[in-house]
């Protein structure tokens, strides 16, 4: 990503950013967003009821975020305004 300086990259994760190892390039921004907060934020932005829970386990799941792929640009537009 660092060699592709024509683009800025936004990494969104519910995991903490790495604190050791190779630092992020200047064109890469890390955004920590826990899944429950993501679910609430996306629901408000899209004016929809968003459910990222797995039926069997009842936990919010990162796997369910794939269901929203067509909407990510709109759902996270506040993060993309940078």
PyMOL commands that place a pseudoatom at each C-alpha (Angstrom):
pseudoatom trace, name=CA, resn=UNK, resi=1, chain=A, elem=C, hetatm=0, pos=[0.000, 0.000, 0.000]
pseudoatom trace, name=CA, resn=UNK, resi=2, chain=A, elem=C, hetatm=0, pos=[2.821, 2.354, 0.798]
pseudoatom trace, name=CA, resn=UNK, resi=3, chain=A, elem=C, hetatm=0, pos=[4.223, 2.091, -2.725]
pseudoatom trace, name=CA, resn=UNK, resi=4, chain=A, elem=C, hetatm=0, pos=[0.843, 3.001, -4.225]
pseudoatom trace, name=CA, resn=UNK, resi=5, chain=A, elem=C, hetatm=0, pos=[1.006, 6.674, -3.269]
pseudoatom trace, name=CA, resn=UNK, resi=6, chain=A, elem=C, hetatm=0, pos=[-1.699, 7.762, -5.732]
pseudoatom trace, name=CA, resn=UNK, resi=7, chain=A, elem=C, hetatm=0, pos=[-4.319, 6.414, -3.317]
pseudoatom trace, name=CA, resn=UNK, resi=8, chain=A, elem=C, hetatm=0, pos=[-5.103, 6.774, 0.351]
pseudoatom trace, name=CA, resn=UNK, resi=9, chain=A, elem=C, hetatm=0, pos=[-6.168, 3.650, 2.203]
pseudoatom trace, name=CA, resn=UNK, resi=10, chain=A, elem=C, hetatm=0, pos=[-8.520, 3.453, 5.157]
pseudoatom trace, name=CA, resn=UNK, resi=11, chain=A, elem=C, hetatm=0, pos=[-8.240, 0.269, 7.214]
pseudoatom trace, name=CA, resn=UNK, resi=12, chain=A, elem=C, hetatm=0, pos=[-11.257, -0.244, 9.450]
pseudoatom trace, name=CA, resn=UNK, resi=13, chain=A, elem=C, hetatm=0, pos=[-11.019, -2.945, 12.072]
pseudoatom trace, name=CA, resn=UNK, resi=14, chain=A, elem=C, hetatm=0, pos=[-12.439, -4.022, 15.391]
pseudoatom trace, name=CA, resn=UNK, resi=15, chain=A, elem=C, hetatm=0, pos=[-8.921, -5.070, 16.400]
pseudoatom trace, name=CA, resn=UNK, resi=16, chain=A, elem=C, hetatm=0, pos=[-6.424, -2.658, 17.876]
pseudoatom trace, name=CA, resn=UNK, resi=17, chain=A, elem=C, hetatm=0, pos=[-3.786, -1.349, 15.471]
pseudoatom trace, name=CA, resn=UNK, resi=18, chain=A, elem=C, hetatm=0, pos=[-0.439, -3.110, 15.578]
pseudoatom trace, name=CA, resn=UNK, resi=19, chain=A, elem=C, hetatm=0, pos=[1.928, -1.401, 17.993]
pseudoatom trace, name=CA, resn=UNK, resi=20, chain=A, elem=C, hetatm=0, pos=[5.100, -3.179, 16.962]
pseudoatom trace, name=CA, resn=UNK, resi=21, chain=A, elem=C, hetatm=0, pos=[6.673, -4.070, 13.673]
pseudoatom trace, name=CA, resn=UNK, resi=22, chain=A, elem=C, hetatm=0, pos=[6.461, -2.052, 10.500]
pseudoatom trace, name=CA, resn=UNK, resi=23, chain=A, elem=C, hetatm=0, pos=[4.747, 1.355, 10.860]
pseudoatom trace, name=CA, resn=UNK, resi=24, chain=A, elem=C, hetatm=0, pos=[1.877, 2.263, 8.554]
pseudoatom trace, name=CA, resn=UNK, resi=25, chain=A, elem=C, hetatm=0, pos=[2.826, 4.255, 5.444]
pseudoatom trace, name=CA, resn=UNK, resi=26, chain=A, elem=C, hetatm=0, pos=[1.672, 7.904, 5.322]
pseudoatom trace, name=CA, resn=UNK, resi=27, chain=A, elem=C, hetatm=0, pos=[-1.118, 7.090, 2.849]
pseudoatom trace, name=CA, resn=UNK, resi=28, chain=A, elem=C, hetatm=0, pos=[-2.649, 4.457, 5.174]
pseudoatom trace, name=CA, resn=UNK, resi=29, chain=A, elem=C, hetatm=0, pos=[-4.997, 5.426, 7.985]
pseudoatom trace, name=CA, resn=UNK, resi=30, chain=A, elem=C, hetatm=0, pos=[-6.139, 2.942, 10.626]
pseudoatom trace, name=CA, resn=UNK, resi=31, chain=A, elem=C, hetatm=0, pos=[-9.586, 3.378, 12.154]
pseudoatom trace, name=CA, resn=UNK, resi=32, chain=A, elem=C, hetatm=0, pos=[-10.561, 1.305, 15.200]
pseudoatom trace, name=CA, resn=UNK, resi=33, chain=A, elem=C, hetatm=0, pos=[-14.308, 0.664, 15.115]
pseudoatom trace, name=CA, resn=UNK, resi=34, chain=A, elem=C, hetatm=0, pos=[-15.766, -2.079, 17.347]
pseudoatom trace, name=CA, resn=UNK, resi=35, chain=A, elem=C, hetatm=0, pos=[-18.484, -4.117, 15.632]
pseudoatom trace, name=CA, resn=UNK, resi=36, chain=A, elem=C, hetatm=0, pos=[-21.355, -2.971, 17.885]
pseudoatom trace, name=CA, resn=UNK, resi=37, chain=A, elem=C, hetatm=0, pos=[-20.424, 0.668, 17.196]
pseudoatom trace, name=CA, resn=UNK, resi=38, chain=A, elem=C, hetatm=0, pos=[-20.129, -0.074, 13.488]
pseudoatom trace, name=CA, resn=UNK, resi=39, chain=A, elem=C, hetatm=0, pos=[-23.575, -1.667, 13.520]
pseudoatom trace, name=CA, resn=UNK, resi=40, chain=A, elem=C, hetatm=0, pos=[-25.101, 1.387, 15.224]
pseudoatom trace, name=CA, resn=UNK, resi=41, chain=A, elem=C, hetatm=0, pos=[-23.261, 3.898, 13.030]
pseudoatom trace, name=CA, resn=UNK, resi=42, chain=A, elem=C, hetatm=0, pos=[-24.144, 2.150, 9.784]
pseudoatom trace, name=CA, resn=UNK, resi=43, chain=A, elem=C, hetatm=0, pos=[-27.772, 1.859, 10.838]
pseudoatom trace, name=CA, resn=UNK, resi=44, chain=A, elem=C, hetatm=0, pos=[-27.989, 5.580, 11.569]
pseudoatom trace, name=CA, resn=UNK, resi=45, chain=A, elem=C, hetatm=0, pos=[-26.211, 6.602, 8.366]
pseudoatom trace, name=CA, resn=UNK, resi=46, chain=A, elem=C, hetatm=0, pos=[-28.334, 4.381, 6.129]
pseudoatom trace, name=CA, resn=UNK, resi=47, chain=A, elem=C, hetatm=0, pos=[-31.530, 4.890, 8.140]
pseudoatom trace, name=CA, resn=UNK, resi=48, chain=A, elem=C, hetatm=0, pos=[-31.934, 1.132, 8.302]
pseudoatom trace, name=CA, resn=UNK, resi=49, chain=A, elem=C, hetatm=0, pos=[-32.081, -1.496, 10.976]
pseudoatom trace, name=CA, resn=UNK, resi=50, chain=A, elem=C, hetatm=0, pos=[-28.719, -3.257, 10.614]
pseudoatom trace, name=CA, resn=UNK, resi=51, chain=A, elem=C, hetatm=0, pos=[-28.245, -6.645, 12.222]
pseudoatom trace, name=CA, resn=UNK, resi=52, chain=A, elem=C, hetatm=0, pos=[-24.725, -8.095, 12.246]
pseudoatom trace, name=CA, resn=UNK, resi=53, chain=A, elem=C, hetatm=0, pos=[-25.523, -10.924, 14.645]
pseudoatom trace, name=CA, resn=UNK, resi=54, chain=A, elem=C, hetatm=0, pos=[-25.208, -14.573, 13.802]
pseudoatom trace, name=CA, resn=UNK, resi=55, chain=A, elem=C, hetatm=0, pos=[-28.478, -16.412, 14.358]
pseudoatom trace, name=CA, resn=UNK, resi=56, chain=A, elem=C, hetatm=0, pos=[-27.071, -19.431, 16.129]
pseudoatom trace, name=CA, resn=UNK, resi=57, chain=A, elem=C, hetatm=0, pos=[-24.598, -17.658, 18.399]
pseudoatom trace, name=CA, resn=UNK, resi=58, chain=A, elem=C, hetatm=0, pos=[-26.325, -14.330, 18.962]
pseudoatom trace, name=CA, resn=UNK, resi=59, chain=A, elem=C, hetatm=0, pos=[-23.011, -12.454, 18.823]
pseudoatom trace, name=CA, resn=UNK, resi=60, chain=A, elem=C, hetatm=0, pos=[-22.152, -9.561, 16.533]
pseudoatom trace, name=CA, resn=UNK, resi=61, chain=A, elem=C, hetatm=0, pos=[-19.994, -11.073, 13.799]
pseudoatom trace, name=CA, resn=UNK, resi=62, chain=A, elem=C, hetatm=0, pos=[-17.436, -9.651, 11.411]
pseudoatom trace, name=CA, resn=UNK, resi=63, chain=A, elem=C, hetatm=0, pos=[-18.565, -12.281, 8.881]
pseudoatom trace, name=CA, resn=UNK, resi=64, chain=A, elem=C, hetatm=0, pos=[-21.917, -10.507, 8.620]
pseudoatom trace, name=CA, resn=UNK, resi=65, chain=A, elem=C, hetatm=0, pos=[-20.227, -7.279, 7.506]
pseudoatom trace, name=CA, resn=UNK, resi=66, chain=A, elem=C, hetatm=0, pos=[-19.852, -8.891, 4.069]
pseudoatom trace, name=CA, resn=UNK, resi=67, chain=A, elem=C, hetatm=0, pos=[-23.615, -8.505, 3.652]
pseudoatom trace, name=CA, resn=UNK, resi=68, chain=A, elem=C, hetatm=0, pos=[-23.089, -4.735, 3.569]
pseudoatom trace, name=CA, resn=UNK, resi=69, chain=A, elem=C, hetatm=0, pos=[-20.334, -4.591, 0.922]
pseudoatom trace, name=CA, resn=UNK, resi=70, chain=A, elem=C, hetatm=0, pos=[-22.481, -2.774, -1.659]
pseudoatom trace, name=CA, resn=UNK, resi=71, chain=A, elem=C, hetatm=0, pos=[-23.240, -0.051, 0.914]
pseudoatom trace, name=CA, resn=UNK, resi=72, chain=A, elem=C, hetatm=0, pos=[-19.869, 0.580, 2.592]
pseudoatom trace, name=CA, resn=UNK, resi=73, chain=A, elem=C, hetatm=0, pos=[-19.096, 3.806, 0.735]
pseudoatom trace, name=CA, resn=UNK, resi=74, chain=A, elem=C, hetatm=0, pos=[-22.380, 5.362, 1.792]
pseudoatom trace, name=CA, resn=UNK, resi=75, chain=A, elem=C, hetatm=0, pos=[-22.476, 3.774, 5.234]
pseudoatom trace, name=CA, resn=UNK, resi=76, chain=A, elem=C, hetatm=0, pos=[-19.032, 5.056, 6.213]
pseudoatom trace, name=CA, resn=UNK, resi=77, chain=A, elem=C, hetatm=0, pos=[-19.087, 8.297, 4.243]
pseudoatom trace, name=CA, resn=UNK, resi=78, chain=A, elem=C, hetatm=0, pos=[-18.246, 10.312, 7.361]
pseudoatom trace, name=CA, resn=UNK, resi=79, chain=A, elem=C, hetatm=0, pos=[-14.897, 8.499, 7.534]
pseudoatom trace, name=CA, resn=UNK, resi=80, chain=A, elem=C, hetatm=0, pos=[-14.217, 9.068, 3.842]
pseudoatom trace, name=CA, resn=UNK, resi=81, chain=A, elem=C, hetatm=0, pos=[-14.542, 12.864, 3.994]
pseudoatom trace, name=CA, resn=UNK, resi=82, chain=A, elem=C, hetatm=0, pos=[-10.906, 13.215, 5.155]
for i in range(1, 82): cmd.bond("trace and resi %d" % i, "trace and resi %d" % (i + 1))
show_as sticks, trace
zoom trace
